[in-house]
Every structure is written in C-alpha cells, then in structure tokens.
Amino acid sequence: MNLIPDTIPETGDYYCTWAAQARVRPAEIPDDALSVRDNMNEEMLFRENGLLGSYFDGVREDIIALLDDGWDVPYGSANPQNAGRFGSLELDTERFPSFKGDPTERLKALSDRIKSLGYKGAGLWIACQRPFADGDPIENVEESRRYWEDRARRCHDAGIAYWKVDWGRMNGSAEYRGMMTDCVRRFAPGLAIEHMPTGIYPPFGKYVYGRDSFNAGENEFNRRMIDCSDYLRTYDVLGEFVNAITLNRVALLLGSGLRASERARGILNIEDSMYLGAGLGCSVGVMRHNRFTPGRERRDTTRYAEVVRTLKWHRIAPPFAVGGDFAISDELLCDEFAFPPKEPDSWPFVAGKTMRFESPAAISRGCPLPEVRADVKPYAVASKHPNGAYSIALLCRTAGGKLLEYFPAEVRITGASADRPVGIFGKYRSLTIEFDRPVERLKVMAQDLCRDSAEDITGAVSLSGCELTISGEVIDRVCAGALRPGDDSAPGLVLKMI
C-alpha cells in the first residue's frame, strides 16, 4: 500500500538557485550580491552534473526550477549602480548563448530545457520595475501597464510557470504590484505570481510578535499584497535563525488579519524552512542543494530528505490560503548564535557578534495549538487542511549552544480526523493524537514519505478510545535507512487509520 498519491496538485513549491549561485564562486571572489549574480549562466545550470541536472531525483515533477537574480542582465550588473538594467525579462545573450531566436523563443527554449529535465516548470526572478536610464523619473503605473502586458504575454507564450517579484524601484508600491498581477491574470492566466510583504526586513526582523505589530500603513500594504499574490514570500532570513525568524513573520502576518481573496491564491511561501511548510500548510522555496550549499556551513543544508518528505506531503495536503482560523502561542522562545569573526565582514554584518531572536513557541491553523513538553522546547506547528488531512511538525532551533538542533518532546494534539491522513515531522519522545472518534479497533499504517510503501505498525502503538500514542522510537524506526550518507534529516511520515 502506498499512502502517497501519484497526482501532483498545484503547490507553488520551487527550487531557487540563489544559494547555490553563492557557493559556486571561487574562494577569492567576494561574498556579495554582484559575485553571486554573476554566477548565473547556462553552464552552471545545465552542464554535466550541473545545478539542475544533479538534484531532486524522483521529485522533480513536484517542483518548479526558479532562476534567481542575474538571468536577464549583463555580467557585472550591480545594485544600485546599475539598477536601471533590471526588469527586461530578456534572457541575457552572453549568459545563455545557446538559446537562440527572439526574446520569446529564447525564453521558451529555456522553459522547454528545464521541463525536459523533469521539472514541473520554469520560474523567473522578476525585478519590480521596468528598465530605466539614469535620471529617468519614477514610473507611472498606468504608463507601465503596456510594458507588463507584453512581458506577461511573452512568458505565457514561452510556458513560464512562476514569477518571483522581488526588489526594484517600484518595490514599495502596492498599486504597481497589483498592476503586475492584473497583467498576469489577463495575459498569462496559467502563471503564478509571488510578491512580498512589508515591515519584515532586515533579516533579523523589524518586529517581534507578541511585543510589536505592523503599523496601519504596513497592514494596508500587506492586505493589498495578499489580495494580489498567489504566493506571499516571508522573505530572506539568516540561516542560523531560519525557523525562529520565519515563524515570527508568519505570526505577524497571520496576526494582522490577512485573508485571501478570489483574485489570487493567497498562500504564504516560507522559503527554505521545510518542515514549517509541511506542518503549517505553506509553500516552500528550497535553497539547499546536495552539491552546493548556502554561504555559511549551515547544518540543515545537508538535510535533503526533509525536502523530499515535504514535497511528498504536499501531494496529500497542498499549501492552502490564509484567512481561516489560527492560533499563536503567547510563549516566546529565544534562539541565540555567536557568529565567528570574519575579515572582511560582509552583509548582514554580524561577524563576531552574538545575536538573539524571539519567536512564538507554537502556531496552528484550523486546529488547536499542540501541547509540548520538553526540557528545551522545539518550535511546534500544526494545521488541519481544508481536505481534512492533519500535520504536526517540531522544528529545529539554534539554542543551548546547538546549531539548528532537533530537541525531542512529548506532544499531544487534538482535532485530527480518523479517516484522514496525519503527517508527522521532527523528533519526538512521544506523540499522542486525539481523533474525532474511537480508533482502538482500527489498523494503523505508517509510511516514510521518502518511500513508496506503508507498513502496519498497529502492534507498536497504543490505542485507547479516541487516542493513539506513538513513541519517538517507532517514528524513528519507520524513517530509518532512507537517508543518504551525511544526511541527518529528522523523520517525516504519513500515518493512516484503516
């Protein structure tokens, strides 16, 4: 029995090339955005054992391959010095010399090449502006509409699947971003568009949930963004605090009352926090790679099985829109990391500093908060999907002198449906699930989301009335033996009562 369906829904999950672009540079090249941008070319992407041909075996059909900043500007394009170059949406000829024809034909050749490798589709980093010359006045939204209508048509004809709209000189204009979405809706109806909120930058976060909240202007901007976003990205974080900062931003956005409209899907994208995406019904923007890992040697970048398990869980419970019931813990947990000295220091200029960040201990969507007991608590997220599937995830923390460590806990959850799947992610001492009806006469099947068959674990769990209790040892055993050498991913499985 295989509990994972073959059908792949629309999830918005993508692999983003940015972190790998940072890792392919020679050691003598500075660690800055210009050097990272200048690594984007067809050689890096498509050579033998290149970036896109050497990863995601078995799950490429679940994920979009998204080319990040650099694909449509000449080499040596820096921001802000050459800011006017960005936004052409034309594949740079020097970076991609083998892709011939007019701009649409070249984009289509790129899209076809990516899909020929088995990926779900091709995505593009998009500047929130059209190109401009030095001294040009700020764009008029309506005057720019014709430009974006043309670019939307071009991407539609080329088969592009996703726009990741990032920075640009019109970055802070909700009207401009809304206009871009209008153009996509009219002229590229199959293309998903991602925007970003405000009030969350710099990487350590402008606000801490429970102490601060967005001001009226930021709330209005974010309300308009969720209205025009298929996916709203929680934006860049420091890797050592990936869960702490991302969870805090999710809490701020949910707590501000965001609600998706009929205009767009209204789903949060939480970048590279895999099990947060699995547990809380959010789409992911994968950054880790089995050959090229992000800048500092983050421990979680070797956890490739967590990517596979999250993508497979999203077949069962796809990411869903904001706007339903949610709960946020009043308790704040504090992560801390001492950054080693570095000469010269580079953005975000934390070398030699000890940084701390607080975030809610737990968030849930569509179900009560999980109850968590541990000496060192992990972050916990849970959600009940609109289709009835339930997921619970314990997230790694940078705390107690440990970097992105999983701290096992005793957990109790309520609200699961006995006739629907349950996704379990992270490290546990024990997990007790209270279902909506008695389960003691049912059979319990469990399947590592990295595998294609389930096993009967009825004899290894405790069933009493409406409750099932499974030990951490059993969860670990179900997921044992599926990892590549060097991969210390935490377990991720689907459980089904039959």
C-alpha positions in Angstrom: 0.0 0.0 0.0 1.3 3.4 -1.0 -0.3 6.3 1.0 1.3 9.0 -1.3 -0.9 9.8 -4.3 0.6 9.9 -7.8 -1.4 13.1 -8.7 0.6 16.3 -8.1 -1.5 19.3 -7.3 -0.6 23.0 -7.7 1.6 23.8 -4.7 3.8 26.7 -5.7 6.8 24.8 -4.4 10.1 25.7 -6.2 13.8 25.3 -6.1 15.6 28.7 -6.0 19.1 28.9 -7.4 20.3 31.9 -5.3 22.1 30.0 -2.5 23.8 27.7 -5.0 24.9 30.7 -7.0 26.7 31.9 -3.9 28.5 28.6 -3.4 30.0 28.1 -6.9 32.1 31.2 -6.8 35.9 30.8 -6.3 37.2 31.4 -2.8 39.0 34.6 -3.9 35.8 36.2 -5.2 34.0 38.5 -2.6 30.9 37.3 -0.9 28.5 39.9 -2.3 25.4 40.1 -4.4 27.3 41.0 -7.6 29.5 38.0 -7.5 26.6 35.7 -6.7 24.6 37.2 -9.6 27.5 36.8 -12.0 27.5 33.0 -11.4 24.1 32.7 -13.2 24.5 31.2 -16.6 23.6 28.1 -18.7 26.9 26.4 -17.9 26.2 26.4 -14.2 22.6 25.2 -14.7 22.9 22.6 -17.5 26.4 21.3 -17.7 27.0 17.6 -16.8 26.4 17.3 -13.1 25.2 20.9 -13.1 22.8 22.6 -10.8 19.6 21.4 -12.3 20.7 18.1 -13.6 22.1 16.7 -10.4 19.3 17.2 -7.8 15.7 16.3 -6.9 15.8 12.8 -8.4 12.4 11.4 -8.0 10.6 14.6 -7.1 11.4 17.0 -9.9 7.9 16.7 -11.2 6.8 18.2 -7.8 8.8 21.4 -8.1 9.4 24.4 -10.2 13.1 25.3 -11.1 13.3 29.0 -10.5 16.2 31.1 -11.9 17.1 33.8 -9.4 18.6 37.3 -9.8 21.0 37.6 -12.7 19.4 35.7 -15.6 18.2 38.8 -17.5 21.1 41.4 -17.0 24.6 41.6 -18.4 27.6 40.4 -16.3 28.8 43.0 -13.9 25.4 44.4 -13.2 25.4 45.8 -9.6 22.7 47.3 -7.5 22.3 50.3 -7.0 25.0 51.3 -9.5 23.3 49.6 -12.5 19.8 49.4 -11.1 18.3 50.5 -14.4 19.3 47.4 -16.2 17.0 45.1 -14.2 13.5 44.2 -15.4 14.0 43.4 -19.1 12.8 39.8 -18.8 15.0 39.0 -21.7 17.4 36.1 -21.4 20.9 37.6 -21.4 22.7 36.5 -24.6 26.2 36.3 -23.1 25.0 34.2 -20.1 22.8 31.9 -22.3 24.5 31.9 -25.8 23.0 28.6 -27.0 19.4 29.8 -26.6 18.5 31.4 -30.0 15.7 33.4 -31.5 13.7 36.4 -30.5 13.1 37.1 -26.7 10.0 34.8 -26.6 11.7 32.0 -28.5 14.7 32.1 -26.2 12.5 32.0 -23.1 10.5 29.1 -24.5 13.8 27.3 -25.2 14.8 27.8 -21.6 11.4 26.6 -20.3 11.5 23.6 -22.5 15.0 22.7 -21.5 14.1 22.8 -17.8 10.9 20.8 -18.3 12.9 18.2 -20.3 14.9 17.5 -17.1 11.7 16.5 -15.5 10.8 19.6 -13.5 7.3 20.8 -13.1 8.1 24.1 -14.9 10.4 27.1 -15.1 10.2 30.1 -12.8 11.9 33.5 -13.0 13.2 36.2 -10.6 11.5 39.4 -11.6 12.5 43.0 -10.7 9.7 45.2 -9.5 10.4 47.8 -12.2 10.9 48.1 -15.9 14.5 49.1 -17.1 15.3 52.8 -16.9 18.1 55.2 -17.7 19.9 57.3 -15.1 17.8 60.3 -14.3 14.5 58.9 -15.5 11.6 59.8 -13.3 9.8 57.2 -11.2 7.4 55.1 -13.3 3.8 56.0 -13.8 1.8 52.8 -13.0 -0.6 53.1 -15.9 2.1 54.0 -18.4 4.0 50.9 -17.4 0.9 48.6 -17.8 1.5 48.1 -21.5 5.1 47.0 -20.8 3.9 44.4 -18.3 1.1 43.2 -20.5 3.8 42.5 -23.2 6.0 40.7 -20.7 3.1 38.6 -19.4 2.2 37.6 -22.9 5.8 36.7 -23.6 6.0 34.5 -20.6 2.7 32.9 -21.3 3.8 32.0 -24.9 7.1 30.7 -23.5 5.4 28.4 -20.9 6.9 30.2 -17.9 5.2 28.9 -14.7 6.1 31.4 -11.9 7.2 35.0 -11.3 9.1 35.7 -8.1 8.7 39.5 -7.9 11.5 40.9 -5.7 13.1 44.3 -5.3 13.1 47.2 -7.7 12.5 50.9 -7.6 8.7 50.3 -7.5 9.1 47.7 -4.8 7.1 49.7 -2.2 4.1 50.5 -4.5 1.1 48.3 -3.8 -0.6 49.8 -6.8 2.3 48.8 -9.1 2.5 45.3 -7.8 -1.3 45.0 -8.2 -1.0 46.2 -11.8 1.6 43.4 -12.5 -0.8 40.8 -11.1 -3.6 42.3 -13.3 -1.4 41.9 -16.4 -0.6 38.3 -15.4 -4.3 37.4 -14.9 -5.3 38.8 -18.2 -2.4 37.7 -20.5 -0.8 34.8 -18.6 -3.6 33.0 -16.7 -1.5 29.9 -16.0 1.4 31.8 -14.5 1.6 32.1 -10.7 2.9 35.3 -9.2 4.7 35.9 -5.9 5.0 39.2 -4.1 6.5 40.2 -0.7 5.1 41.9 2.4 6.5 45.0 4.1 7.5 45.5 7.8 9.6 42.4 8.0 13.1 43.5 6.9 16.1 43.4 7.8 16.9 39.7 8.1 16.5 39.7 11.8 13.1 41.1 11.5 11.8 44.6 12.2 9.2 43.4 14.8 8.9 40.6 17.3 5.4 39.0 17.5 3.9 39.4 21.0 5.7 42.7 21.5 5.1 44.6 18.3 2.7 44.7 15.4 2.5 46.2 12.0 1.5 49.9 11.8 -1.6 50.9 9.9 0.3 51.7 6.7 2.1 48.3 6.7 -1.2 46.5 7.5 -2.8 48.1 4.5 0.1 47.3 2.2 0.2 43.7 3.3 -3.6 43.4 2.9 -3.2 44.6 -0.7 -0.4 42.2 -1.2 -2.3 39.1 -0.1 -5.1 40.3 -2.4 -2.8 40.2 -5.5 -0.4 37.3 -4.5 -0.7 33.7 -5.4 2.2 33.3 -3.0 3.4 35.9 -0.5 7.0 35.2 0.4 8.1 35.8 4.0 11.5 36.9 2.6 15.2 36.4 3.4 16.5 35.3 6.8 19.8 34.4 8.4 20.2 30.6 8.1 21.1 30.1 11.7 17.7 31.5 12.7 15.7 30.1 9.7 12.8 28.8 11.8 12.8 31.4 14.5 12.6 34.4 12.2 10.3 32.8 9.6 7.9 31.6 12.3 7.9 35.1 13.8 7.0 36.6 10.4 4.2 34.1 9.8 2.8 35.0 13.2 2.9 38.7 12.4 1.2 38.2 9.0 -1.5 35.9 10.4 -2.0 38.1 13.4 -2.5 41.1 11.2 -5.7 39.6 9.9 -4.6 38.8 6.3 -7.3 37.0 4.3 -7.0 35.7 0.7 -9.5 36.9 -1.9 -10.8 35.4 -5.1 -8.3 37.4 -7.1 -5.3 35.2 -6.1 -4.4 32.1 -4.2 -3.2 33.9 -1.1 -0.7 31.3 0.1 2.4 32.0 2.3 5.8 30.9 0.9 8.2 30.4 3.8 11.4 29.7 1.6 13.7 27.0 3.0 12.1 26.1 6.3 10.9 22.7 5.0 9.0 21.2 8.0 7.4 24.5 8.8 6.0 24.4 5.3 4.8 20.8 5.8 3.3 21.4 9.2 1.6 24.8 8.6 0.3 24.4 5.0 2.7 26.9 3.4 4.6 26.6 0.1 8.4 26.3 0.1 11.2 27.9 -1.8 14.0 25.3 -1.5 17.5 26.7 -1.2 19.6 23.7 -0.1 21.3 21.5 -2.7 23.2 18.2 -2.4 26.3 19.7 -4.0 26.0 23.5 -3.5 25.0 24.6 0.0 24.3 28.1 1.3 27.0 30.5 2.4 27.9 29.6 5.9 28.0 25.8 6.6 24.5 25.6 7.9 23.8 22.2 9.4 20.4 21.9 7.9 21.7 22.2 4.3 22.6 18.5 4.3 19.0 17.6 5.2 17.8 16.6 1.7 15.3 14.0 2.8 13.3 16.8 4.5 12.9 18.4 1.1 11.6 15.1 -0.4 9.2 14.5 2.5 7.8 18.0 2.4 7.1 17.8 -1.3 5.5 14.4 -1.0 3.3 15.6 1.9 2.2 18.5 -0.3 0.7 15.9 -2.6 -1.5 14.8 0.2 -2.1 18.3 1.8 -1.2 21.1 -0.6 -0.4 24.6 0.7 -3.6 26.5 1.5 -4.7 30.1 1.6 -4.5 32.4 4.7 -7.7 33.6 6.2 -9.1 30.7 8.2 -8.9 30.0 12.0 -5.4 30.1 13.5 -3.8 30.2 17.0 -0.5 31.7 18.1 1.2 30.8 21.4 1.7 33.5 24.0 5.0 31.9 24.9 8.1 33.2 23.2 11.3 31.1 22.7 14.7 32.7 22.2 17.3 31.4 19.7 20.9 32.6 20.0 24.0 32.2 17.9 27.6 33.5 18.2 28.8 34.4 14.7 32.6 33.7 14.3 34.9 36.6 13.3 35.3 37.2 9.6 37.6 39.6 7.7 36.3 41.5 5.9 32.8 41.3 7.3 30.0 41.4 4.8 26.3 41.9 4.7 24.4 41.5 7.0 27.5 42.4 9.2 27.1 40.0 12.1 30.7 38.7 12.2 31.9 38.4 15.8 28.5 39.2 17.3 26.2 37.1 19.4 22.7 37.6 18.1 19.3 36.6 19.7 15.8 36.4 18.3 12.5 35.5 19.9 9.5 33.8 18.2 6.2 32.2 19.3 6.6 28.7 20.6 3.8 27.4 18.5 1.4 28.2 15.7 -1.6 26.3 14.4 -4.1 26.7 11.6 -7.6 25.2 11.6 -6.9 23.2 14.9 -5.9 23.8 18.5 -2.3 24.6 19.4 -0.2 21.4 20.1 0.7 20.8 23.7 4.5 20.4 24.0 6.6 19.2 27.0 10.4 19.2 26.9 13.4 20.5 28.9 14.3 22.5 25.8 11.2 23.1 23.8 11.2 22.9 20.0 9.1 25.2 17.9 5.8 23.4 17.0 3.4 24.0 14.2 0.2 22.2 13.3 -2.6 22.5 10.8 -5.8 20.9 9.6 -6.0 21.1 5.9 -9.3 22.0 4.2 -9.4 18.4 2.8 -9.2 17.1 6.4 -5.5 16.0 6.5 -3.7 16.9 9.7 0.0 17.7 10.1 2.2 18.3 13.1 5.9 19.4 12.9 8.5 20.0 15.5 11.2 22.4 14.2 14.9 22.6 14.9 16.3 25.5 16.9 19.6 27.3 17.5 19.6 27.2 21.2 21.5 25.8 24.2 24.8 26.1 22.3 23.4 23.9 19.4 23.0 25.0 15.8 19.7 24.0 14.2 19.2 21.1 16.6 16.1 19.0 17.0 15.0 18.8 20.6 12.7 15.8 21.1 9.5 16.5 23.0 6.3 14.9 24.4 3.5 16.2 22.3 -0.3 16.0 22.4 -2.5 17.1 19.5 -6.3 17.3 19.1 -8.6 17.8 16.1 -7.4 15.0 13.7 -9.9 13.1 11.7 -9.7 9.3 12.0 -10.5 8.8 8.3 -7.9 11.3 7.0 -4.0 11.1 6.8 -1.8 12.6 9.5 1.7 13.9 8.7 4.3 13.7 11.4 7.6 15.7 11.1 10.5 16.1 13.5 11.9 14.4 16.6 9.6 13.1 19.4 9.8 11.4 22.7 6.1 10.6 22.2 3.1 11.8 20.2 -0.5 11.4 21.4 -3.2 12.1 18.8 -6.8 12.6 19.9 -9.0 11.8 16.9 -12.7 12.7 16.4 -13.9 9.2 17.0 -12.8 5.9 18.6 -9.8 4.3 16.9 -9.0 1.3 19.1 -10.4 -1.2 16.6 -8.6 0.3 13.5 -5.4 -0.7 11.9 -2.5 1.8 11.9 -0.5 2.2 8.7 2.7 4.4 8.5 4.9 5.3 5.7 8.2 7.2 5.5 7.4 10.0 2.9 10.8 9.1 1.3 9.4 5.6 0.5 6.7 4.2 -1.7 5.0 1.7 0.6 3.4 1.7 4.0 3.8 -0.8 6.9 1.4 -1.9 9.6 2.5 -0.5 13.0 -0.7 -1.3 14.9 1.2 -3.5 17.4 3.8 -0.9 18.0 1.4 1.9 19.1 -1.1 2.4 21.9 -4.8 2.7 21.0 -7.4 3.7 23.6 -10.7 5.2 22.9 -10.2 8.2 20.5 -6.4 8.3 21.3 -3.3 6.9 19.6 0.1 7.2 21.2 3.3 6.5 19.2 6.8 6.7 20.7 9.7 8.6 19.2 11.5 5.3 18.8 8.8 3.9 16.5 8.7 7.2 14.5 12.5 7.0 14.1 12.3 3.3 13.1 9.7 3.9 10.4 12.0 6.5 8.9 15.3 4.7 9.4 17.5 3.6 6.5 16.2 6.1 4.0 18.9 8.7 4.3 22.0 9.3 2.1 25.4 9.5 3.8 25.8 12.7 5.7 22.0 13.4 5.7 20.7 13.9 9.3 17.2 14.8 8.4 14.5 14.4 11.1 11.8 11.9 10.4 8.8 12.7 8.2 6.0 10.2 7.8 2.3 9.8 6.9 0.1 7.8 9.2 -3.4 6.5 8.2 -6.0 4.6 10.1 -7.9 1.9 8.1 
